[in-house]
Amino acid sequence: MQDKPASQASELRRRDRAASPGVCQNSRKGEDQVRPNDTQKAASSEATQAEKTQKTQTDDSKLTNTRETAFNASSALVGGGLLGVPFAFGQAGAMTSCLLLFVTLLCGWTSVLIGRLMEEIRPLAKKMDIEESAHDWPFIGYAAFGENGRRLCNLVFVAELWFTLLAYLVLNGVNLNIISHGVISNQMGVLATASVSFFLLFLSPKALSYLSAFGILSTVIAVGCLVWSALAMRTWATEFTLLNSSSIPVAMGTIQFCFVAHAAFPSMYRSMARPAQDYRYAMTYAFCFAGIFYLSLGLFAYKVYGSNAQPNFMANLGRELDLAPIQGLSFLYIAATSCFWINVQSSFPLFAAGLIAAAEGSLGIVGASALVRSVWKLAFIVLSTGVAFALRDCLDNIVSLVGCLCGSCTCLIFPMLFTWKLSSPGRKERAVMLVGLGYSFYILVSGTRDNVQQILNKIS
């Protein structure tokens, strides 16, 4: 009787052992059922990573290299400013060439400082969770001097944009006068330019980009027409001045106007694939090209026209020194001036867009109806046209004023002052900054004063 439970227990153990393989098989089946899910998750993760990699590669493909950035910077530097370079040489004398080289080197160096500033503000931007698209001049000003630095940058850049728009309105008013052989006066030219500008405000940036292609074309045509016209003249200028010191501040304002592009350099830095390594080389190439171009243009035009160069040298094309037309070459200034008129006209809404957007934000009409925003655009054009109409005969002083007042700040003072505050430069670099700041404040004060006085004398 006692053997019976034992045999039952033995039988149970035998059954359990027999059942064990089944359990193991079921367990393996369960593992097999889990593995496909793990495989799917892994495949999904790989697909997601591949999408991210593809997106990153796509974004990287939109970034620029050294050559492309140098080209963009050169396009920004060589523009409408070239129209006043011969006049600056004619007013200040042959030594303007040395001053132009000095400004080119100084502005080129400060453009490199902007790259250093962009690196200096990264830790603060990361700490404040600021998007990279907001790494701009106002934020650099904030990093250096707090909220006051931000306000100062905003104020100066708004003033620079608005004065540039005024210069464009007056410049194209003069261009229309030249194209029409004087039939359209400067006053009517400003009004006509303003009317076209108002309608261009409603075009898309893509549509405007097609017109902007005239920028490079107009520069090439202008230089070609200058050489052609000079070779056809009966005589060139014979009287030259080494240096007219009284005209230096105004002339240097005109020269600095040519280099008013530093506002765009932070965005160029952000758009590069390897900014820390390549940005400084791109700026070096761009400023070398711009400096050589402006120097060659200024010296050649001074040799040809001397002090007879007009504030807009388009007025000298196809004409003798006394501005008498050269027979058969009237088409020169018409062709060159027409291209420049289109180029400047298409640039107007690009500059005005930032001002109008800022004003809409301040007025609280960003989300308003199209009618309300159109009325504000009309009011903006009317206000700007009224000021430009009053300054219609002051083209040279407006261009110089932008260079003296705004260019001194954005191209020279801000980069050096902010770098001094944020990056602790060495002794030699501080010495260079002191020289640059001394020159900048001299042009800022004396150039602004002289231009304002001359403008008041002309409109009174």
C-alpha positions in Angstrom: 0.0 0.0 0.0 2.9 2.3 0.7 4.4 1.6 -2.7 1.4 3.0 -4.4 1.9 6.7 -3.5 5.5 6.4 -4.5 4.6 5.0 -7.8 2.1 7.7 -8.3 4.7 10.4 -7.5 7.1 8.7 -9.9 4.4 8.7 -12.5 3.7 12.4 -12.0 7.4 13.3 -12.3 7.5 11.3 -15.5 4.5 13.2 -16.9 6.1 16.5 -15.9 9.3 15.6 -17.7 7.2 14.6 -20.7 5.4 17.9 -20.6 8.5 20.0 -20.3 9.5 19.9 -24.0 6.1 21.1 -24.9 6.5 24.0 -22.5 9.9 24.8 -24.0 8.4 24.6 -27.5 5.6 26.9 -26.5 8.1 29.3 -25.0 10.1 29.2 -28.2 7.0 29.8 -30.2 6.3 32.9 -28.0 9.8 34.1 -28.6 9.3 33.6 -32.3 6.1 35.6 -32.1 7.9 38.5 -30.3 10.9 38.6 -32.7 8.9 39.8 -35.7 7.6 42.7 -33.7 11.2 43.6 -32.6 12.3 43.3 -36.2 9.5 45.7 -37.3 10.4 48.2 -34.6 14.1 48.0 -35.6 13.1 48.5 -39.3 10.9 51.4 -38.3 13.7 53.0 -36.3 16.1 52.5 -39.2 13.5 54.1 -41.6 13.1 57.1 -39.3 16.8 57.5 -39.0 17.2 57.3 -42.8 14.5 60.0 -43.2 16.4 62.2 -40.7 19.6 61.6 -42.5 18.0 62.3 -45.8 16.5 65.5 -44.4 19.8 66.6 -43.0 21.5 65.9 -46.3 18.8 67.9 -48.1 19.2 70.8 -45.6 23.0 70.6 -46.0 22.6 70.8 -49.7 21.1 74.3 -49.3 24.1 75.5 -47.3 26.8 77.5 -49.1 30.5 77.0 -49.4 33.3 79.5 -49.5 33.0 80.3 -53.2 29.2 80.7 -53.1 29.3 82.9 -50.0 32.1 85.0 -51.5 29.9 85.5 -54.6 26.9 86.5 -52.5 28.9 89.0 -50.5 30.5 90.5 -53.6 27.0 91.0 -55.1 25.9 92.8 -52.0 29.0 95.0 -51.9 29.2 95.9 -55.6 25.9 97.6 -56.4 24.4 101.1 -56.7 27.2 102.6 -54.6 29.5 102.5 -57.7 27.5 105.4 -59.2 28.9 107.8 -56.7 32.6 106.6 -56.6 33.8 108.8 -59.5 32.1 111.9 -57.8 33.9 111.1 -54.5 37.2 110.9 -56.3 36.5 114.2 -58.1 35.6 116.0 -54.9 38.4 114.8 -52.6 41.2 114.2 -55.1 43.6 111.4 -56.1 44.4 110.5 -52.5 40.9 109.2 -52.2 42.4 106.0 -53.5 44.5 105.5 -50.3 41.4 106.3 -48.2 39.4 103.8 -50.2 42.0 101.1 -49.6 42.0 101.9 -45.9 38.1 101.6 -45.7 38.2 98.4 -47.7 40.7 96.8 -45.3 38.9 98.1 -42.2 35.5 97.0 -43.4 36.9 93.6 -44.5 38.4 93.1 -41.1 35.2 94.0 -39.3 33.3 91.6 -41.5 35.5 88.8 -40.2 34.9 90.1 -36.6 31.2 89.4 -37.3 32.0 85.7 -37.7 33.8 85.8 -34.4 30.8 87.5 -32.8 28.5 84.8 -34.2 30.6 82.2 -32.3 30.7 84.2 -29.1 26.9 84.5 -28.8 26.3 80.7 -29.2 26.5 79.8 -25.5 24.1 82.6 -24.5 21.7 81.7 -27.4 21.8 78.0 -26.3 21.2 79.0 -22.7 18.2 81.2 -23.7 17.0 78.6 -26.2 17.2 81.1 -29.1 16.7 79.6 -32.5 19.7 80.0 -34.9 17.6 82.1 -37.3 17.5 84.7 -34.5 21.2 85.0 -34.3 21.3 88.5 -35.8 22.5 92.0 -35.0 19.9 92.8 -32.4 20.8 89.6 -30.5 24.5 90.4 -30.8 23.7 93.9 -29.4 21.8 92.3 -26.5 24.7 89.9 -25.8 27.1 92.8 -25.6 25.1 95.5 -23.8 21.7 94.0 -22.8 18.4 95.5 -23.8 19.9 98.9 -24.6 22.2 97.2 -27.2 19.3 95.5 -28.8 17.3 98.8 -29.0 20.4 100.6 -30.5 20.9 98.0 -33.2 17.2 98.0 -34.1 17.2 101.8 -34.3 20.3 102.1 -36.4 19.3 99.4 -38.9 15.8 100.8 -39.3 17.3 104.2 -40.0 19.8 102.6 -42.5 17.0 100.9 -44.4 14.8 104.0 -44.6 17.6 106.3 -45.7 18.6 103.8 -48.3 15.1 103.8 -49.6 15.1 107.5 -49.8 18.4 107.4 -51.7 16.9 104.8 -54.1 13.9 107.1 -54.8 16.0 110.1 -55.5 18.6 108.1 -57.5 15.9 106.6 -59.8 14.3 110.0 -60.1 17.6 111.3 -61.5 17.9 108.2 -63.7 14.5 108.9 -65.3 15.7 112.4 -65.9 18.8 111.1 -67.7 16.9 108.5 -69.7 14.3 111.0 -70.9 16.9 113.6 -72.0 15.5 116.0 -69.3 11.9 115.7 -70.4 11.1 114.2 -67.0 12.4 116.4 -64.2 13.9 115.1 -61.0 10.6 115.9 -59.2 8.5 114.0 -61.7 11.0 111.2 -61.7 10.8 110.8 -57.9 7.0 110.7 -58.2 7.0 108.1 -61.0 9.5 106.0 -59.2 7.4 106.1 -56.0 4.3 105.0 -58.0 6.0 102.0 -59.5 7.5 101.2 -56.1 4.1 101.0 -54.5 2.8 98.4 -57.0 6.1 96.4 -56.6 5.4 96.0 -52.9 2.6 93.5 -53.8 4.9 91.2 -55.9 6.3 88.0 -54.5 10.0 87.7 -53.7 10.2 85.1 -56.4 8.9 87.5 -59.1 11.3 90.2 -57.9 14.2 87.8 -58.1 13.9 87.8 -61.9 14.3 91.6 -62.0 17.2 91.4 -59.6 19.2 89.6 -62.3 19.8 93.0 -63.8 22.1 93.8 -60.9 25.2 92.1 -62.4 24.2 93.0 -65.9 23.8 96.7 -65.0 27.3 96.8 -63.4 28.9 95.2 -66.4 27.1 97.5 -68.9 27.9 100.6 -66.8 31.7 99.9 -66.7 31.7 98.9 -70.4 29.9 102.2 -71.3 32.3 104.2 -69.2 35.3 102.8 -71.1 33.5 103.3 -74.5 32.5 106.8 -73.7 36.0 107.7 -72.4 37.6 106.5 -75.6 35.2 108.5 -77.7 35.8 111.8 -75.9 37.8 114.6 -77.6 39.7 115.4 -74.4 40.1 114.2 -70.8 40.5 116.1 -67.6 43.8 118.0 -67.3 43.5 119.5 -63.8 43.9 117.2 -60.8 44.0 117.7 -57.0 46.1 115.5 -54.7 43.8 115.9 -51.7 40.9 118.3 -50.9 40.8 117.9 -47.1 37.5 119.9 -46.7 35.7 117.3 -48.8 37.1 114.2 -47.1 34.2 113.5 -44.7 31.5 113.7 -47.4 33.6 111.7 -49.9 34.3 109.0 -47.3 30.6 108.8 -46.6 30.1 108.0 -50.2 32.9 105.4 -50.1 31.4 103.8 -47.0 28.0 103.6 -48.7 29.6 101.1 -51.1 30.3 98.8 -48.2 27.0 99.0 -46.4 26.3 95.3 -46.5 27.3 94.2 -42.9 23.7 93.9 -42.0 23.4 90.8 -44.2 26.6 89.1 -43.0 25.1 87.3 -40.0 22.6 85.6 -42.3 25.4 84.6 -44.7 27.3 83.2 -41.8 24.3 81.1 -40.8 23.8 79.8 -44.3 27.3 78.3 -44.6 28.0 74.6 -44.3 31.3 75.3 -42.4 31.2 78.8 -41.2 33.8 78.5 -38.5 36.4 77.4 -41.1 35.3 79.1 -44.3 33.5 82.4 -43.5 36.7 84.5 -43.1 38.1 83.3 -46.4 34.8 84.1 -48.2 34.8 87.7 -46.7 38.5 88.1 -47.7 37.8 87.2 -51.3 34.7 89.4 -51.5 36.4 92.5 -50.1 39.5 92.0 -52.2 37.3 91.9 -55.3 35.1 94.9 -54.2 38.2 97.0 -53.2 40.0 96.3 -56.5 36.8 97.0 -58.5 36.0 100.3 -56.8 39.7 101.5 -56.8 40.0 100.8 -60.6 36.7 102.5 -61.3 37.6 105.5 -59.2 41.0 106.1 -60.6 40.0 105.6 -64.2 37.0 107.9 -63.9 39.1 110.5 -62.1 41.7 110.4 -64.9 38.9 110.9 -67.5 36.5 113.4 -65.7 38.5 114.8 -62.8 36.3 117.2 -60.8 33.7 117.2 -63.6 32.3 113.8 -62.5 28.6 114.0 -61.7 27.0 112.7 -58.5 25.5 110.0 -60.6 28.2 109.2 -63.2 25.5 107.9 -65.6 25.1 111.6 -66.5 28.7 111.6 -67.8 28.3 108.7 -70.2 28.2 109.6 -73.9 29.1 113.2 -73.1 32.2 115.4 -73.2 33.7 117.1 -70.1 31.2 120.0 -70.5 28.4 117.4 -70.7 27.8 118.1 -74.4 26.5 114.9 -76.0 28.9 112.9 -78.1 27.4 112.3 -81.5 26.1 108.8 -82.0 26.7 107.7 -78.4 23.6 108.9 -76.7 22.5 105.3 -76.4 25.3 104.6 -74.0 23.8 106.4 -71.0 20.3 105.4 -72.0 21.2 101.7 -72.0 23.3 101.8 -68.8 20.9 104.0 -66.9 17.8 101.9 -67.9 19.5 98.8 -66.5 20.3 100.5 -63.3 16.8 101.9 -63.0 15.4 98.4 -63.2 18.0 97.1 -60.8 17.3 99.8 -58.2 13.6 99.7 -58.7 13.5 95.9 -58.0 15.6 96.3 -54.9 13.3 98.9 -53.4 10.6 96.4 -52.2 13.2 94.0 -50.8 14.5 96.8 -48.5 11.0 98.1 -47.8 9.6 94.7 -46.8 11.5 94.7 -43.5 10.5 98.2 -42.6 6.8 97.6 -43.4 6.7 94.3 -41.5 8.3 96.0 -38.4 5.8 98.9 -38.7 2.8 96.5 -39.0 4.0 94.7 -35.9 4.2 97.9 -34.0 0.8 99.1 -35.2 -0.8 95.7 -34.5 -2.1 95.2 -38.0 -0.2 92.0 -38.9 -3.4 90.0 -39.0 -5.5 92.8 -40.4 -7.4 92.7 -43.7 -5.6 93.2 -47.0 -7.3 96.6 -47.4 -5.9 97.9 -44.1 -2.4 96.7 -44.8 -2.6 98.1 -48.4 -3.6 101.5 -46.9 -0.6 101.4 -44.6 1.7 100.5 -47.5 0.3 103.5 -49.4 0.9 105.8 -46.4 4.4 104.5 -46.1 5.1 105.3 -49.8 3.5 108.7 -49.5 5.6 109.6 -46.5 8.8 108.4 -48.0 8.0 110.1 -51.3 7.4 113.4 -49.6 10.8 113.3 -48.0 12.5 112.2 -51.2 10.7 114.9 -53.2 12.2 117.5 -50.8 15.6 115.9 -51.2 15.4 115.5 -55.0 18.5 117.6 -55.7 20.6 116.2 -52.9 21.5 112.7 -54.2 25.2 113.0 -53.4 24.5 114.1 -49.8 21.9 111.5 -49.2 24.2 108.7 -50.3 27.1 110.2 -48.2 24.8 110.6 -45.2 23.8 106.9 -45.2 27.5 106.1 -45.3 28.5 108.5 -42.6 25.6 108.0 -40.2 24.6 104.4 -40.7 27.6 102.9 -42.4 30.0 104.1 -39.7 27.8 102.3 -37.1 27.0 99.0 -38.9 30.2 98.5 -40.8 32.7 99.8 -38.3 31.6 100.8 -34.8 29.3 97.9 -33.9 31.6 95.1 -35.0 34.6 96.5 -33.2 32.8 97.7 -30.0 30.9 94.4 -29.6 34.0 92.3 -30.2 35.9 94.4 -27.6 33.1 93.7 -25.1 32.5 90.0 -25.9 35.8 88.4 -26.9 38.5 90.2 -25.0 40.8 91.0 -27.9 44.6 91.1 -27.5 46.7 94.3 -27.2 47.5 94.6 -30.9 43.9 94.1 -31.9 42.7 96.6 -29.4 45.2 99.1 -30.8 43.8 98.6 -34.3 40.3 98.9 -32.9 41.2 102.3 -31.3 42.4 103.6 -34.6 39.3 102.3 -36.4 37.0 103.7 -33.8 38.7 107.0 -33.9 38.3 107.2 -37.7 34.7 106.0 -37.5 33.5 108.5 -34.9 35.3 111.3 -36.9 33.4 110.4 -40.0 30.2 109.8 -38.1 30.2 113.3 -36.5 31.9 115.5 -39.1 30.4 113.7 -42.2 26.9 113.8 -40.8 27.2 117.5 -39.9 28.6 118.5 -43.3 25.9 116.5 -45.2 23.1 117.9 -43.1 24.4 121.4 -43.6 24.7 121.0 -47.3 21.2 119.4 -47.6 19.7 122.3 -45.6 21.5 124.8 -47.9 20.1 123.1 -51.0 16.5 122.8 -50.0 16.3 126.3 -48.4 
